[in-house]
């Protein structure tokens, strides 16, 4: 019985460690508006910027985390070339813990 509990504990610790490494890697990879989550579960995650508004918010839901970003239209933008700047970003774990927040 003790051997089974040790194996079960080892599996739980291993899975928890792999998930922590995954969240750490995603947090670094998604820092400052670069890219979208590897596993998307919902939200308004998009690389296409909306063309007729001056600012917008996106909410990306990944595997156990949420990324909230806010963009504003740049001053150098023209009708042909829209330039958006990231002004706010938050990385939430399980919608409870703020891991990283960034404000311009």
C-alpha positions, 0 to 999 in steps of 0.5 A: 500500500505504501508503494502505491501511495509513493507512486501516486504522490510522485505522479501528482508532484511530476504533473504539478511541476510540469504544469508550473514549467508550462505556465512559466514558459507561457508567461515569458513567451506572451510577455508584452503582447507577443503572440497568443496562447498555445492552447486557447480555450476562449475569449477574444484572442486575436492578432487582427486589430479592429480597424474602426476604433481607436482602442480595444481590449482583448481577453485570452483564456488559456489552460488555467490562465487568462491574459487581459490586454488593452491597446490604443491606436498610435498617432502615426497611424493612417487609414492604410496602416493602423498601428496599435500600441499595448498600454496595459496587460495582466497575466492571471492564474486561475482568475484568482492570482495576478502573476504579472501586470504591466501598464504603459 
